[in-house]
Amino acid sequence: MKKYLLKFSILCFLSVITAGKLFGQAAPIDSAAVQNTTQQTIANFYIAIGQQSRLYSGHEYLPYERTIKGNALYPPDAETWASGEVNYDGLLYKGVPMMYDIYKDVVVVLLYNHFSMYTLLNERVHDFTLLGHHFVRVNADSLINDNSGISTGFYDQLYGGKIGVLARRIKTIQNSTNVANSLETYFISKTEYYVRKGNTYYKVGSQSSFLNVLKDKKPLLQKYIKDNNIQFRQDPEGAMASLAAWYDQNN
């Protein structure tokens, strides 16, 4: 019966898509009706296809030992699933319960049974959005003559225009001995920043290094910083995003 329903849903899905193409020149009200019907059919299609969706391809995700202090996940609360979007295997999935494991650099998704956790295959993830942050995957192997030291992985896109500003969220595990002479294990966080200009990436860590990448507009950017009281040290991410946007608009 399930197999029949699946085939029926697929046929309906294809039929409505075909109908949308055939009547693409109809009046606006008819086009809207076809679009609404198409969207509903697509939703029903995914419900019917269930666990056979291409999104459900990955590896089982195993949580960390509870003895490790801190958290490797984004958002920081490991018990909370956030609704996000992921462009996976060429398809965009919305409303996906997910988290981002910064330490392992993998996207963790809740399985359709609302219990099991698994990781998406990195090479199939083009980008994903979580809690207002858009993460894109950079493939360092595809870059030519890159000396920035950027590595393959997911980067938080702070600004994405002709100029790109990316933040690499990093978690490492450290060990230390406390006052009771007991070994403690905990996560340490740090962030690295990169500017993409053309097809080249530059690692930046200060206002001066950032401005050196955009040196053709450096005096004007310095004036913009002063006129708008931009505090780079207090909010480097907001500052870089604002400066990159200004550069795009005035270049």
Backbone hydrogen bonds, N-H to C=O, Kabsch-Sander energy under -0.5 kcal/mol:
donor,donor_aa,acceptor,acceptor_aa,energy
5,L,1,M,-2.5
6,L,2,K,-2.4
7,K,3,K,-2.2
8,F,4,Y,-2.7
9,S,5,L,-2.6
10,I,6,L,-2.3
11,L,7,K,-2.3
12,C,8,F,-2.4
13,F,9,S,-2.8
14,L,10,I,-2.7
15,S,11,L,-2.4
16,V,12,C,-2.5
17,I,13,F,-2.1
18,T,14,L,-2.3
19,A,15,S,-2.4
20,G,16,V,-2.5
21,K,17,I,-1.7
22,L,18,T,-2.4
23,F,19,A,-2.2
24,G,21,K,-1.1
26,A,23,F,-1.9
31,S,27,A,-2.4
32,A,28,P,-2.5
33,A,29,I,-1.9
34,V,30,D,-2.6
35,Q,31,S,-2.6
36,N,32,A,-2.6
37,T,33,A,-2.4
38,T,34,V,-2.7
39,Q,35,Q,-2.7
40,Q,36,N,-2.2
41,T,37,T,-2.4
42,I,38,T,-2.6
43,A,39,Q,-2.2
44,N,40,Q,-2.5
45,F,41,T,-2.4
46,Y,42,I,-2.2
47,I,43,A,-1.9
48,A,44,N,-2.6
49,I,45,F,-2.7
50,G,46,Y,-1.7
52,Q,49,I,-2.4
53,S,50,G,-1.8
56,Y,53,S,-1.5
57,S,55,L,-1.9
59,H,119,T,-1.7
61,Y,117,M,-2.4
62,L,60,E,-0.5
68,I,65,E,-1.6
69,K,67,T,-0.5
69,K,185,T,-3.0
74,Y,100,Y,-2.1
78,A,76,P,-0.9
80,T,77,D,-1.6
81,W,79,E,-0.5
82,A,98,M,-1.7
84,G,82,A,-0.5
84,G,96,V,-2.5
85,E,129,T,-1.9
86,V,93,Y,-2.2
87,N,127,D,-2.9
88,Y,86,V,-1.0
88,Y,91,L,-2.8
89,D,124,R,-2.8
91,L,88,Y,-1.9
93,Y,86,V,-2.7
93,Y,91,L,-0.6
96,V,84,G,-2.7
98,M,82,A,-2.6
98,M,96,V,-0.6
99,M,108,V,-2.5
100,Y,74,Y,-2.7
101,D,99,M,-0.5
101,D,106,V,-2.6
102,I,72,A,-2.6
102,I,100,Y,-0.9
103,Y,72,A,-0.8
105,D,101,D,-1.3
106,V,101,D,-1.6
108,V,99,M,-2.9
108,V,106,V,-0.6
109,V,118,Y,-3.0
110,L,97,P,-2.3
111,L,116,S,-3.6
114,H,111,L,-2.5
118,Y,109,V,-2.1
119,T,59,H,-3.4
120,L,107,V,-2.3
121,L,57,S,-0.7
122,N,120,L,-0.5
124,R,121,L,-2.1
125,V,121,L,-0.7
125,V,122,N,-1.3
126,H,87,N,-2.7
126,H,124,R,-0.7
127,D,87,N,-0.8
128,F,135,F,-2.4
129,T,85,E,-2.7
130,L,133,H,-2.7
133,H,130,L,-1.9
135,F,128,F,-3.2
135,F,133,H,-0.6
136,V,155,Y,-2.6
137,R,126,H,-1.8
138,V,136,V,-0.5
138,V,153,G,-2.9
139,N,137,R,-0.5
140,A,138,V,-0.8
142,S,139,N,-1.5
143,L,140,A,-1.3
147,N,145,N,-0.5
153,G,138,V,-1.9
155,Y,136,V,-2.9
156,D,167,A,-2.9
157,Q,134,H,-3.3
157,Q,155,Y,-0.7
158,L,156,D,-1.1
158,L,165,V,-2.0
159,Y,165,V,-1.6
161,G,163,I,-1.8
164,G,196,R,-2.4
165,V,159,Y,-2.6
166,L,194,Y,-2.9
167,A,156,D,-2.4
168,R,192,E,-3.5
169,R,167,A,-0.8
170,I,190,K,-2.6
172,T,188,I,-2.3
174,Q,172,T,-0.5
174,Q,186,Y,-2.9
176,S,184,E,-2.2
178,N,182,S,-2.5
181,N,178,N,-2.0
184,E,176,S,-3.6
185,T,67,T,-0.5
186,Y,174,Q,-2.3
187,F,69,K,-2.1
188,I,172,T,-2.9
190,K,170,I,-2.0
192,E,168,R,-1.9
193,Y,204,V,-0.8
194,Y,166,L,-2.5
195,V,202,Y,-2.8
196,R,164,G,-3.1
197,K,195,V,-0.6
197,K,200,T,-2.8
198,G,162,K,-0.8
200,T,197,K,-1.6
202,Y,195,V,-2.4
204,V,193,Y,-2.1
210,F,206,S,-1.9
211,L,207,Q,-2.5
212,N,208,S,-1.8
213,V,209,S,-0.9
213,V,210,F,-0.7
214,L,210,F,-0.9
215,K,212,N,-1.0
217,K,214,L,-2.0
218,K,215,K,-1.1
221,L,217,K,-2.6
222,Q,218,K,-2.4
223,K,219,P,-1.8
224,Y,220,L,-2.3
225,I,221,L,-2.5
226,K,222,Q,-2.0
227,D,223,K,-3.0
228,N,224,Y,-1.8
229,N,226,K,-0.9
230,I,225,I,-2.2
232,F,230,I,-1.0
235,D,231,Q,-2.1
239,A,235,D,-2.3
240,M,236,P,-2.6
241,A,237,E,-2.0
242,S,238,G,-2.2
243,L,239,A,-2.6
244,A,240,M,-2.4
245,A,241,A,-2.0
246,W,242,S,-2.1
247,Y,243,L,-2.4
248,D,244,A,-2.3
249,Q,245,A,-2.0
250,N,246,W,-1.3
251,N,248,D,-0.9
